[in-house]
Amino acid sequence: MFAPLDIFRPLRDAQVRAAQEQQLFSGCDWLRVATIVQFLSALYPVYLWISLEWPGHRNTSEPVVNLLRISALCLLGLGLVFLLLSWWAKYAPFRAAVIGLALFLACNVLVAVALPHHFIDGAASRLLVLLGLLMAVRTGYRRRRPA
């Protein structure tokens, strides 16, 4: 006899592909959110660094200015790395998210060891970045895992 035609099969296949693509895009989006929050958290140290190094304002060899310069450049550098990882997440979302999470945790451990009395500074923005990276890892893992 004749086998019944499944006229809705192409529609179901298209829905499954769309859901998988949405998971991929949401992993990229979480990395973009982490990047934006990282750049926003770098604004205040950059502002302090520029205001303290304004010509004629202060001597730039002071330890506070050097510490602000190092922290501002590190935060901006980490934001640029996250920007590159969010671009790479279009092609390999799980690997990009895991590398970003490992780098972020390593930087925070370094700050905790080097400056334990300043570790709580900026905790809210670091928590938002950490949550964004964890969500990116989660969606990348779900995308990577076979259905």
C-alpha positions as CSV (number, residue, x, y, z in Angstrom):
1,M,0.0,0.0,0.0
2,F,0.9,3.6,0.0
3,A,2.8,5.2,2.9
4,P,1.1,8.2,4.4
5,L,2.8,11.5,3.4
6,D,4.1,13.5,6.2
7,I,3.5,17.0,4.9
8,F,4.6,18.7,8.1
9,R,8.0,17.0,8.2
10,P,9.8,19.9,6.4
11,L,8.2,22.4,8.8
12,R,9.3,20.4,11.9
13,D,12.8,20.2,10.5
14,A,12.9,24.0,9.9
15,Q,11.7,24.6,13.4
16,V,14.4,22.4,14.8
17,R,17.1,24.2,12.8
18,A,15.7,27.6,13.8
19,A,15.8,26.6,17.5
20,Q,19.4,25.4,17.2
21,E,20.4,28.7,15.5
22,Q,18.7,30.6,18.2
23,Q,20.7,28.8,20.8
24,L,23.9,29.6,18.9
25,F,22.9,33.3,18.7
26,S,22.0,33.5,22.4
27,G,25.5,32.2,23.3
28,C,27.0,35.0,21.2
29,D,24.6,37.5,22.7
30,W,25.6,36.6,26.3
31,L,29.3,37.1,25.4
32,R,28.3,40.5,23.9
33,V,26.6,41.4,27.1
34,A,29.6,40.4,29.1
35,T,31.8,42.5,26.8
36,I,29.6,45.6,27.2
37,V,29.5,45.3,31.0
38,Q,33.3,44.8,31.0
39,F,33.8,48.0,29.0
40,L,31.3,49.9,31.2
41,S,33.2,48.8,34.3
42,A,36.4,50.1,32.8
43,L,34.9,53.6,32.4
44,Y,35.5,54.7,36.0
45,P,39.2,53.7,36.3
46,V,39.8,55.3,32.9
47,Y,38.1,58.5,34.0
48,L,40.2,58.6,37.2
49,W,43.4,57.9,35.3
50,I,42.7,60.7,32.8
51,S,41.6,63.2,35.5
52,L,44.7,62.5,37.6
53,E,47.1,62.7,34.7
54,W,45.7,65.9,33.2
55,P,48.6,68.1,32.2
56,G,49.6,70.4,35.1
57,H,47.2,68.7,37.5
58,R,49.5,66.3,39.3
59,N,52.8,64.5,39.3
60,T,52.2,61.3,37.2
61,S,54.8,59.2,39.0
62,E,52.6,58.8,42.1
63,P,51.7,55.2,43.0
64,V,48.0,55.9,42.9
65,V,48.2,57.1,39.3
66,N,50.4,54.1,38.3
67,L,47.9,51.7,39.9
68,L,45.0,53.4,38.1
69,R,46.8,53.3,34.8
70,I,47.5,49.5,35.2
71,S,43.9,48.7,36.3
72,A,42.4,50.8,33.5
73,L,44.5,49.3,30.8
74,C,43.9,45.7,32.2
75,L,40.1,46.3,32.2
76,L,40.2,47.7,28.7
77,G,42.4,44.8,27.5
78,L,40.0,42.3,29.0
79,G,37.1,44.0,27.3
80,L,39.0,43.8,24.0
81,V,39.6,40.1,24.5
82,F,35.9,39.6,25.2
83,L,35.1,41.5,22.1
84,L,37.3,39.2,20.0
85,L,35.8,36.2,21.8
86,S,32.2,37.4,21.1
87,W,33.2,37.6,17.4
88,W,34.7,34.1,17.5
89,A,31.6,32.7,19.3
90,K,29.7,32.9,15.9
91,Y,31.9,29.9,14.9
92,A,32.7,28.1,18.1
93,P,30.4,29.4,20.9
94,F,31.3,26.8,23.5
95,R,35.1,27.2,23.2
96,A,34.9,30.9,23.1
97,A,32.7,31.0,26.2
98,V,34.9,28.6,28.2
99,I,38.1,30.5,27.3
100,G,36.4,33.8,28.3
101,L,35.2,32.3,31.6
102,A,38.7,30.9,32.4
103,L,40.4,34.2,31.5
104,F,37.9,36.2,33.6
105,L,38.3,33.9,36.6
106,A,42.1,33.9,36.3
107,C,42.1,37.7,36.3
108,N,39.9,37.9,39.3
109,V,42.1,35.4,41.2
110,L,45.1,37.5,40.3
111,V,43.4,40.6,41.7
112,A,42.3,38.8,44.8
113,V,45.9,37.7,45.5
114,A,47.6,40.9,44.5
115,L,45.2,43.4,46.1
116,P,43.0,41.6,48.6
117,H,41.7,44.8,50.2
118,H,40.4,46.0,46.8
119,F,38.8,42.8,45.7
120,I,35.3,43.8,46.7
121,D,35.6,47.0,44.5
122,G,33.4,46.6,41.5
123,A,31.8,43.4,42.7
124,A,28.4,44.1,41.1
125,S,29.8,44.6,37.6
126,R,32.1,41.5,38.0
127,L,29.1,39.5,39.1
128,L,27.2,40.6,36.0
129,V,30.1,39.6,33.7
130,L,30.4,36.3,35.5
131,L,26.7,35.6,35.1
132,G,26.9,36.5,31.4
133,L,29.9,34.2,30.8
134,L,28.2,31.4,32.7
135,M,25.1,31.7,30.5
136,A,27.2,31.8,27.4
137,V,28.9,28.5,28.5
138,R,25.6,27.0,29.3
139,T,24.1,27.8,25.9
140,G,27.3,26.8,24.1
141,Y,27.2,23.5,25.9
142,R,23.6,22.9,25.0
143,R,24.3,23.8,21.4
144,R,27.4,21.5,21.3
145,R,25.7,18.5,23.0
146,P,24.0,16.2,20.5
147,A,20.2,16.2,20.7
